Amino acid sequence: MSNPFDDQGGAFVVLINEQGQHSLWPATTEVPAGWSIAYQQNGRHACIEYINNNWTDMRPRAGANIRQA
């Protein structure tokens, strides 16, 4: 069985969690707890493009407000 995450011709969605982190996710795979769909089903390339355009700060939101001593 091949890995659905590597399927170049497969259908994907983009997930987002509470910290603003994004994930490319196979459309046929159940969305895990703590994640929701940020970008509806599309091709792999379109989903990766969405992630690149919308997730420009890789730091988790919770960590963005932590002060350094």
PDB file with one MODEL, atoms N, CA, C and O in Angstrom:
MODEL        1
ATOM      1  N   MET A   1       0.851  -1.187   0.000  1.00  0.00           N
ATOM      2  CA  MET A   1       0.000   0.000   0.000  1.00  0.00           C
ATOM      3  C   MET A   1       0.890   1.241   0.000  1.00  0.00           C
ATOM      4  O   MET A   1       1.829   1.335   0.790  1.00  0.00           O
ATOM      5  N   SER A   2       0.596   2.184  -0.879  1.00  0.00           N
ATOM      6  CA  SER A   2       1.407   3.405  -0.960  1.00  0.00           C
ATOM      7  C   SER A   2       0.945   4.425   0.079  1.00  0.00           C
ATOM      8  O   SER A   2      -0.168   4.344   0.597  1.00  0.00           O
ATOM      9  N   ASN A   3       1.803   5.364   0.366  1.00  0.00           N
ATOM     10  CA  ASN A   3       1.521   6.410   1.336  1.00  0.00           C
ATOM     11  C   ASN A   3       0.621   7.469   0.690  1.00  0.00           C
ATOM     12  O   ASN A   3       1.018   8.076  -0.304  1.00  0.00           O
ATOM     13  N   PRO A   4      -0.587   7.706   1.233  1.00  0.00           N
ATOM     14  CA  PRO A   4      -1.508   8.671   0.606  1.00  0.00           C
ATOM     15  C   PRO A   4      -0.969  10.106   0.647  1.00  0.00           C
ATOM     16  O   PRO A   4      -1.415  10.949  -0.131  1.00  0.00           O
ATOM     17  N   PHE A   5      -0.032  10.391   1.528  1.00  0.00           N
ATOM     18  CA  PHE A   5       0.547  11.731   1.623  1.00  0.00           C
ATOM     19  C   PHE A   5       1.475  12.025   0.441  1.00  0.00           C
ATOM     20  O   PHE A   5       1.758  13.185   0.140  1.00  0.00           O
ATOM     21  N   ASP A   6       1.941  10.972  -0.222  1.00  0.00           N
ATOM     22  CA  ASP A   6       2.865  11.129  -1.344  1.00  0.00           C
ATOM     23  C   ASP A   6       2.184  11.062  -2.702  1.00  0.00           C
ATOM     24  O   ASP A   6       2.861  11.156  -3.726  1.00  0.00           O
ATOM     25  N   ASP A   7       0.885  10.905  -2.742  1.00  0.00           N
ATOM     26  CA  ASP A   7       0.145  10.740  -3.995  1.00  0.00           C
ATOM     27  C   ASP A   7       0.095  12.068  -4.763  1.00  0.00           C
ATOM     28  O   ASP A   7      -0.681  12.961  -4.422  1.00  0.00           O
ATOM     29  N   GLN A   8       0.923  12.185  -5.789  1.00  0.00           N
ATOM     30  CA  GLN A   8       1.022  13.427  -6.560  1.00  0.00           C
ATOM     31  C   GLN A   8      -0.281  13.779  -7.282  1.00  0.00           C
ATOM     32  O   GLN A   8      -0.539  14.954  -7.543  1.00  0.00           O
ATOM     33  N   GLY A   9      -1.088  12.801  -7.600  1.00  0.00           N
ATOM     34  CA  GLY A   9      -2.339  13.053  -8.309  1.00  0.00           C
ATOM     35  C   GLY A   9      -3.562  12.981  -7.409  1.00  0.00           C
ATOM     36  O   GLY A   9      -4.693  13.054  -7.889  1.00  0.00           O
ATOM     37  N   GLY A  10      -3.343  12.838  -6.119  1.00  0.00           N
ATOM     38  CA  GLY A  10      -4.451  12.679  -5.184  1.00  0.00           C
ATOM     39  C   GLY A  10      -5.146  13.980  -4.834  1.00  0.00           C
ATOM     40  O   GLY A  10      -4.682  15.071  -5.168  1.00  0.00           O
ATOM     41  N   ALA A  11      -6.269  13.834  -4.152  1.00  0.00           N
ATOM     42  CA  ALA A  11      -7.033  14.981  -3.664  1.00  0.00           C
ATOM     43  C   ALA A  11      -6.635  15.249  -2.217  1.00  0.00           C
ATOM     44  O   ALA A  11      -6.535  14.329  -1.406  1.00  0.00           O
ATOM     45  N   PHE A  12      -6.410  16.516  -1.909  1.00  0.00           N
ATOM     46  CA  PHE A  12      -5.949  16.914  -0.580  1.00  0.00           C
ATOM     47  C   PHE A  12      -6.789  18.065  -0.053  1.00  0.00           C
ATOM     48  O   PHE A  12      -7.521  18.716  -0.798  1.00  0.00           O
ATOM     49  N   VAL A  13      -6.670  18.301   1.236  1.00  0.00           N
ATOM     50  CA  VAL A  13      -7.195  19.495   1.892  1.00  0.00           C
ATOM     51  C   VAL A  13      -6.042  20.079   2.700  1.00  0.00           C
ATOM     52  O   VAL A  13      -5.017  19.427   2.894  1.00  0.00           O
ATOM     53  N   VAL A  14      -6.216  21.305   3.165  1.00  0.00           N
ATOM     54  CA  VAL A  14      -5.247  21.912   4.071  1.00  0.00           C
ATOM     55  C   VAL A  14      -5.926  22.032   5.428  1.00  0.00           C
ATOM     56  O   VAL A  14      -7.023  22.576   5.548  1.00  0.00           O
ATOM     57  N   LEU A  15      -5.257  21.517   6.435  1.00  0.00           N
ATOM     58  CA  LEU A  15      -5.770  21.600   7.795  1.00  0.00           C
ATOM     59  C   LEU A  15      -5.069  22.722   8.547  1.00  0.00           C
ATOM     60  O   LEU A  15      -3.959  23.122   8.195  1.00  0.00           O
ATOM     61  N   ILE A  16      -5.733  23.226   9.592  1.00  0.00           N
ATOM     62  CA  ILE A  16      -5.148  24.230  10.463  1.00  0.00           C
ATOM     63  C   ILE A  16      -5.516  23.867  11.895  1.00  0.00           C
ATOM     64  O   ILE A  16      -6.612  23.371  12.155  1.00  0.00           O
ATOM     65  N   ASN A  17      -4.589  24.117  12.832  1.00  0.00           N
ATOM     66  CA  ASN A  17      -4.896  23.861  14.232  1.00  0.00           C
ATOM     67  C   ASN A  17      -5.022  25.189  14.975  1.00  0.00           C
ATOM     68  O   ASN A  17      -4.891  26.256  14.376  1.00  0.00           O
ATOM     69  N   GLU A  18      -5.276  25.118  16.279  1.00  0.00           N
ATOM     70  CA  GLU A  18      -5.500  26.331  17.079  1.00  0.00           C
ATOM     71  C   GLU A  18      -4.286  27.250  17.125  1.00  0.00           C
ATOM     72  O   GLU A  18      -4.425  28.442  17.398  1.00  0.00           O
ATOM     73  N   GLN A  19      -3.103  26.714  16.863  1.00  0.00           N
ATOM     74  CA  GLN A  19      -1.890  27.523  16.888  1.00  0.00           C
ATOM     75  C   GLN A  19      -1.547  28.086  15.519  1.00  0.00           C
ATOM     76  O   GLN A  19      -0.495  28.701  15.343  1.00  0.00           O
ATOM     77  N   GLY A  20      -2.424  27.881  14.556  1.00  0.00           N
ATOM     78  CA  GLY A  20      -2.216  28.432  13.219  1.00  0.00           C
ATOM     79  C   GLY A  20      -1.301  27.611  12.340  1.00  0.00           C
ATOM     80  O   GLY A  20      -0.934  28.055  11.251  1.00  0.00           O
ATOM     81  N   GLN A  21      -0.924  26.424  12.784  1.00  0.00           N
ATOM     82  CA  GLN A  21      -0.071  25.561  11.982  1.00  0.00           C
ATOM     83  C   GLN A  21      -0.918  24.893  10.901  1.00  0.00           C
ATOM     84  O   GLN A  21      -2.067  24.526  11.142  1.00  0.00           O
ATOM     85  N   HIS A  22      -0.349  24.741   9.722  1.00  0.00           N
ATOM     86  CA  HIS A  22      -1.043  24.164   8.585  1.00  0.00           C
ATOM     87  C   HIS A  22      -0.482  22.769   8.281  1.00  0.00           C
ATOM     88  O   HIS A  22       0.662  22.458   8.612  1.00  0.00           O
ATOM     89  N   SER A  23      -1.310  21.947   7.648  1.00  0.00           N
ATOM     90  CA  SER A  23      -0.880  20.612   7.266  1.00  0.00           C
ATOM     91  C   SER A  23      -1.568  20.192   5.972  1.00  0.00           C
ATOM     92  O   SER A  23      -2.776  20.372   5.818  1.00  0.00           O
ATOM     93  N   LEU A  24      -0.804  19.638   5.055  1.00  0.00           N
ATOM     94  CA  LEU A  24      -1.343  19.015   3.849  1.00  0.00           C
ATOM     95  C   LEU A  24      -1.915  17.675   4.267  1.00  0.00           C
ATOM     96  O   LEU A  24      -1.240  16.909   4.955  1.00  0.00           O
ATOM     97  N   TRP A  25      -3.143  17.372   3.868  1.00  0.00           N
ATOM     98  CA  TRP A  25      -3.813  16.176   4.367  1.00  0.00           C
ATOM     99  C   TRP A  25      -4.607  15.510   3.248  1.00  0.00           C
ATOM    100  O   TRP A  25      -5.332  16.196   2.526  1.00  0.00           O
ATOM    101  N   PRO A  26      -4.491  14.202   3.086  1.00  0.00           N
ATOM    102  CA  PRO A  26      -5.282  13.512   2.063  1.00  0.00           C
ATOM    103  C   PRO A  26      -6.774  13.702   2.326  1.00  0.00           C
ATOM    104  O   PRO A  26      -7.227  13.547   3.460  1.00  0.00           O
ATOM    105  N   ALA A  27      -7.529  14.032   1.303  1.00  0.00           N
ATOM    106  CA  ALA A  27      -8.954  14.321   1.455  1.00  0.00           C
ATOM    107  C   ALA A  27      -9.750  13.100   1.917  1.00  0.00           C
ATOM    108  O   ALA A  27     -10.819  13.249   2.509  1.00  0.00           O
ATOM    109  N   THR A  28      -9.246  11.910   1.656  1.00  0.00           N
ATOM    110  CA  THR A  28      -9.960  10.687   2.030  1.00  0.00           C
ATOM    111  C   THR A  28      -9.636  10.218   3.443  1.00  0.00           C
ATOM    112  O   THR A  28     -10.198   9.226   3.907  1.00  0.00           O
ATOM    113  N   THR A  29      -8.744  10.912   4.127  1.00  0.00           N
ATOM    114  CA  THR A  29      -8.335  10.523   5.474  1.00  0.00           C
ATOM    115  C   THR A  29      -9.058  11.388   6.498  1.00  0.00           C
ATOM    116  O   THR A  29      -9.188  12.598   6.311  1.00  0.00           O
ATOM    117  N   GLU A  30      -9.523  10.779   7.566  1.00  0.00           N
ATOM    118  CA  GLU A  30     -10.260  11.490   8.609  1.00  0.00           C
ATOM    119  C   GLU A  30      -9.422  12.619   9.201  1.00  0.00           C
ATOM    120  O   GLU A  30      -8.229  12.453   9.457  1.00  0.00           O
ATOM    121  N   VAL A  31     -10.055  13.757   9.414  1.00  0.00           N
ATOM    122  CA  VAL A  31      -9.383  14.912  10.014  1.00  0.00           C
ATOM    123  C   VAL A  31      -9.149  14.604  11.501  1.00  0.00           C
ATOM    124  O   VAL A  31     -10.096  14.271  12.214  1.00  0.00           O
ATOM    125  N   PRO A  32      -7.905  14.711  11.974  1.00  0.00           N
ATOM    126  CA  PRO A  32      -7.620  14.390  13.371  1.00  0.00           C
ATOM    127  C   PRO A  32      -8.170  15.445  14.334  1.00  0.00           C
ATOM    128  O   PRO A  32      -8.399  16.595  13.958  1.00  0.00           O
ATOM    129  N   ALA A  33      -8.372  15.031  15.568  1.00  0.00           N
ATOM    130  CA  ALA A  33      -8.857  15.944  16.610  1.00  0.00           C
ATOM    131  C   ALA A  33      -7.913  17.128  16.741  1.00  0.00           C
ATOM    132  O   ALA A  33      -6.693  16.973  16.669  1.00  0.00           O
ATOM    133  N   GLY A  34      -8.479  18.299  16.931  1.00  0.00           N
ATOM    134  CA  GLY A  34      -7.676  19.507  17.100  1.00  0.00           C
ATOM    135  C   GLY A  34      -7.370  20.232  15.801  1.00  0.00           C
ATOM    136  O   GLY A  34      -6.759  21.300  15.820  1.00  0.00           O
ATOM    137  N   TRP A  35      -7.778  19.679  14.692  1.00  0.00           N
ATOM    138  CA  TRP A  35      -7.534  20.269  13.377  1.00  0.00           C
ATOM    139  C   TRP A  35      -8.868  20.515  12.675  1.00  0.00           C
ATOM    140  O   TRP A  35      -9.848  19.811  12.921  1.00  0.00           O
ATOM    141  N   SER A  36      -8.895  21.521  11.800  1.00  0.00           N
ATOM    142  CA  SER A  36     -10.071  21.777  10.981  1.00  0.00           C
ATOM    143  C   SER A  36      -9.607  22.107   9.566  1.00  0.00           C
ATOM    144  O   SER A  36      -8.437  22.420   9.341  1.00  0.00           O
ATOM    145  N   ILE A  37     -10.525  22.035   8.630  1.00  0.00           N
ATOM    146  CA  ILE A  37     -10.182  22.283   7.224  1.00  0.00           C
ATOM    147  C   ILE A  37     -10.114  23.779   6.968  1.00  0.00           C
ATOM    148  O   ILE A  37     -11.077  24.507   7.209  1.00  0.00           O
ATOM    149  N   ALA A  38      -8.965  24.228   6.478  1.00  0.00           N
ATOM    150  CA  ALA A  38      -8.756  25.637   6.148  1.00  0.00           C
ATOM    151  C   ALA A  38      -8.923  25.882   4.651  1.00  0.00           C
ATOM    152  O   ALA A  38      -9.256  26.992   4.237  1.00  0.00           O
ATOM    153  N   TYR A  39      -8.696  24.862   3.846  1.00  0.00           N
ATOM    154  CA  TYR A  39      -8.772  24.970   2.387  1.00  0.00           C
ATOM    155  C   TYR A  39      -9.378  23.680   1.869  1.00  0.00           C
ATOM    156  O   TYR A  39      -8.855  22.594   2.117  1.00  0.00           O
ATOM    157  N   GLN A  40     -10.475  23.801   1.152  1.00  0.00           N
ATOM    158  CA  GLN A  40     -11.243  22.640   0.704  1.00  0.00           C
ATOM    159  C   GLN A  40     -10.483  21.798  -0.320  1.00  0.00           C
ATOM    160  O   GLN A  40      -9.441  22.200  -0.837  1.00  0.00           O
ATOM    161  N   GLN A  41     -11.023  20.651  -0.588  1.00  0.00           N
ATOM    162  CA  GLN A  41     -10.399  19.653  -1.454  1.00  0.00           C
ATOM    163  C   GLN A  41      -9.925  20.233  -2.774  1.00  0.00           C
ATOM    164  O   GLN A  41     -10.651  20.949  -3.465  1.00  0.00           O
ATOM    165  N   ASN A  42      -8.687  19.902  -3.100  1.00  0.00           N
ATOM    166  CA  ASN A  42      -8.067  20.360  -4.338  1.00  0.00           C
ATOM    167  C   ASN A  42      -6.887  19.438  -4.607  1.00  0.00           C
ATOM    168  O   ASN A  42      -6.658  18.480  -3.868  1.00  0.00           O
ATOM    169  N   GLY A  43      -6.143  19.728  -5.662  1.00  0.00           N
ATOM    170  CA  GLY A  43      -4.943  18.955  -5.968  1.00  0.00           C
ATOM    171  C   GLY A  43      -3.812  19.274  -5.001  1.00  0.00           C
ATOM    172  O   GLY A  43      -3.836  20.285  -4.300  1.00  0.00           O
ATOM    173  N   ARG A  44      -2.832  18.400  -4.981  1.00  0.00           N
ATOM    174  CA  ARG A  44      -1.688  18.548  -4.067  1.00  0.00           C
ATOM    175  C   ARG A  44      -0.982  19.887  -4.282  1.00  0.00           C
ATOM    176  O   ARG A  44      -0.690  20.596  -3.319  1.00  0.00           O
ATOM    177  N   HIS A  45      -0.710  20.231  -5.528  1.00  0.00           N
ATOM    178  CA  HIS A  45       0.008  21.463  -5.839  1.00  0.00           C
ATOM    179  C   HIS A  45      -0.756  22.699  -5.346  1.00  0.00           C
ATOM    180  O   HIS A  45      -0.158  23.601  -4.758  1.00  0.00           O
ATOM    181  N   ALA A  46      -2.061  22.742  -5.580  1.00  0.00           N
ATOM    182  CA  ALA A  46      -2.877  23.887  -5.142  1.00  0.00           C
ATOM    183  C   ALA A  46      -2.880  24.005  -3.621  1.00  0.00           C
ATOM    184  O   ALA A  46      -2.837  25.112  -3.085  1.00  0.00           O
ATOM    185  N   CYS A  47      -2.930  22.879  -2.928  1.00  0.00           N
ATOM    186  CA  CYS A  47      -2.920  22.910  -1.463  1.00  0.00           C
ATOM    187  C   CYS A  47      -1.571  23.393  -0.921  1.00  0.00           C
ATOM    188  O   CYS A  47      -1.520  24.164   0.037  1.00  0.00           O
ATOM    189  N   ILE A  48      -0.494  22.939  -1.535  1.00  0.00           N
ATOM    190  CA  ILE A  48       0.831  23.391  -1.111  1.00  0.00           C
ATOM    191  C   ILE A  48       0.986  24.891  -1.379  1.00  0.00           C
ATOM    192  O   ILE A  48       1.563  25.614  -0.567  1.00  0.00           O
ATOM    193  N   GLU A  49       0.475  25.346  -2.506  1.00  0.00           N
ATOM    194  CA  GLU A  49       0.510  26.776  -2.824  1.00  0.00           C
ATOM    195  C   GLU A  49      -0.278  27.574  -1.778  1.00  0.00           C
ATOM    196  O   GLU A  49       0.164  28.639  -1.347  1.00  0.00           O
ATOM    197  N   TYR A  50      -1.442  27.060  -1.373  1.00  0.00           N
ATOM    198  CA  TYR A  50      -2.234  27.721  -0.328  1.00  0.00           C
ATOM    199  C   TYR A  50      -1.426  27.826   0.965  1.00  0.00           C
ATOM    200  O   TYR A  50      -1.389  28.883   1.596  1.00  0.00           O
ATOM    201  N   ILE A  51      -0.786  26.735   1.352  1.00  0.00           N
ATOM    202  CA  ILE A  51       0.027  26.746   2.575  1.00  0.00           C
ATOM    203  C   ILE A  51       1.143  27.775   2.457  1.00  0.00           C
ATOM    204  O   ILE A  51       1.359  28.561   3.379  1.00  0.00           O
ATOM    205  N   ASN A  52       1.846  27.779   1.347  1.00  0.00           N
ATOM    206  CA  ASN A  52       2.952  28.725   1.158  1.00  0.00           C
ATOM    207  C   ASN A  52       2.493  30.175   1.214  1.00  0.00           C
ATOM    208  O   ASN A  52       3.230  31.042   1.685  1.00  0.00           O
ATOM    209  N   ASN A  53       1.283  30.444   0.739  1.00  0.00           N
ATOM    210  CA  ASN A  53       0.765  31.816   0.724  1.00  0.00           C
ATOM    211  C   ASN A  53       0.131  32.244   2.040  1.00  0.00           C
ATOM    212  O   ASN A  53       0.016  33.441   2.303  1.00  0.00           O
ATOM    213  N   ASN A  54      -0.280  31.295   2.868  1.00  0.00           N
ATOM    214  CA  ASN A  54      -1.049  31.635   4.059  1.00  0.00           C
ATOM    215  C   ASN A  54      -0.380  31.307   5.386  1.00  0.00           C
ATOM    216  O   ASN A  54      -0.820  31.784   6.432  1.00  0.00           O
ATOM    217  N   TRP A  55       0.665  30.509   5.363  1.00  0.00           N
ATOM    218  CA  TRP A  55       1.364  30.163   6.604  1.00  0.00           C
ATOM    219  C   TRP A  55       2.781  30.703   6.486  1.00  0.00           C
ATOM    220  O   TRP A  55       3.728  29.965   6.210  1.00  0.00           O
ATOM    221  N   THR A  56       2.902  31.991   6.699  1.00  0.00           N
ATOM    222  CA  THR A  56       4.186  32.663   6.485  1.00  0.00           C
ATOM    223  C   THR A  56       5.034  32.735   7.743  1.00  0.00           C
ATOM    224  O   THR A  56       6.235  32.994   7.659  1.00  0.00           O
ATOM    225  N   ASP A  57       4.434  32.511   8.915  1.00  0.00           N
ATOM    226  CA  ASP A  57       5.172  32.525  10.175  1.00  0.00           C
ATOM    227  C   ASP A  57       5.047  31.133  10.792  1.00  0.00           C
ATOM    228  O   ASP A  57       3.979  30.759  11.276  1.00  0.00           O
ATOM    229  N   MET A  58       6.120  30.380  10.776  1.00  0.00           N
ATOM    230  CA  MET A  58       6.083  28.991  11.220  1.00  0.00           C
ATOM    231  C   MET A  58       5.977  28.828  12.739  1.00  0.00           C
ATOM    232  O   MET A  58       5.741  27.723  13.229  1.00  0.00           O
ATOM    233  N   ARG A  59       6.148  29.915  13.475  1.00  0.00           N
ATOM    234  CA  ARG A  59       6.064  29.811  14.935  1.00  0.00           C
ATOM    235  C   ARG A  59       4.613  29.558  15.348  1.00  0.00           C
ATOM    236  O   ARG A  59       3.699  30.184  14.813  1.00  0.00           O
ATOM    237  N   PRO A  60       4.398  28.644  16.297  1.00  0.00           N
ATOM    238  CA  PRO A  60       3.037  28.458  16.818  1.00  0.00           C
ATOM    239  C   PRO A  60       2.548  29.755  17.453  1.00  0.00           C
ATOM    240  O   PRO A  60       3.337  30.479  18.059  1.00  0.00           O
ATOM    241  N   ARG A  61       1.260  30.057  17.322  1.00  0.00           N
ATOM    242  CA  ARG A  61       0.713  31.286  17.896  1.00  0.00           C
ATOM    243  C   ARG A  61       0.994  31.392  19.379  1.00  0.00           C
ATOM    244  O   ARG A  61       1.314  32.476  19.866  1.00  0.00           O
ATOM    245  N   ALA A  62       0.882  30.300  20.105  1.00  0.00           N
ATOM    246  CA  ALA A  62       1.114  30.321  21.552  1.00  0.00           C
ATOM    247  C   ALA A  62       2.536  30.764  21.865  1.00  0.00           C
ATOM    248  O   ALA A  62       2.761  31.455  22.859  1.00  0.00           O
ATOM    249  N   GLY A  63       3.497  30.379  21.034  1.00  0.00           N
ATOM    250  CA  GLY A  63       4.890  30.740  21.258  1.00  0.00           C
ATOM    251  C   GLY A  63       5.223  32.150  20.823  1.00  0.00           C
ATOM    252  O   GLY A  63       6.255  32.690  21.221  1.00  0.00           O
ATOM    253  N   ALA A  64       4.369  32.755  20.014  1.00  0.00           N
ATOM    254  CA  ALA A  64       4.642  34.095  19.495  1.00  0.00           C
ATOM    255  C   ALA A  64       4.537  35.166  20.589  1.00  0.00           C
ATOM    256  O   ALA A  64       5.122  36.242  20.464  1.00  0.00           O
ATOM    257  N   ASN A  65       3.794  34.868  21.655  1.00  0.00           N
ATOM    258  CA  ASN A  65       3.587  35.855  22.705  1.00  0.00           C
ATOM    259  C   ASN A  65       4.449  35.613  23.940  1.00  0.00           C
ATOM    260  O   ASN A  65       4.323  36.336  24.928  1.00  0.00           O
ATOM    261  N   ILE A  66       5.313  34.618  23.900  1.00  0.00           N
ATOM    262  CA  ILE A  66       6.160  34.313  25.050  1.00  0.00           C
ATOM    263  C   ILE A  66       7.328  35.292  25.088  1.00  0.00           C
ATOM    264  O   ILE A  66       8.019  35.489  24.088  1.00  0.00           O
ATOM    265  N   ARG A  67       7.536  35.893  26.233  1.00  0.00           N
ATOM    266  CA  ARG A  67       8.654  36.840  26.388  1.00  0.00           C
ATOM    267  C   ARG A  67       9.911  36.109  26.810  1.00  0.00           C
ATOM    268  O   ARG A  67       9.867  35.163  27.596  1.00  0.00           O
ATOM    269  N   GLN A  68      10.996  36.551  26.291  1.00  0.00           N
ATOM    270  CA  GLN A  68      12.306  36.024  26.700  1.00  0.00           C
ATOM    271  C   GLN A  68      12.782  36.814  27.911  1.00  0.00           C
ATOM    272  O   GLN A  68      12.645  38.037  27.956  1.00  0.00           O
ATOM    273  N   ALA A  69      13.338  36.115  28.885  1.00  0.00           N
ATOM    274  CA  ALA A  69      13.836  36.784  30.105  1.00  0.00           C
ATOM    275  C   ALA A  69      15.198  37.390  29.867  1.00  0.00           C
ATOM    276  O   ALA A  69      15.773  37.991  30.775  1.00  0.00           O
TER     277      ALA A  69
ENDMDL
END
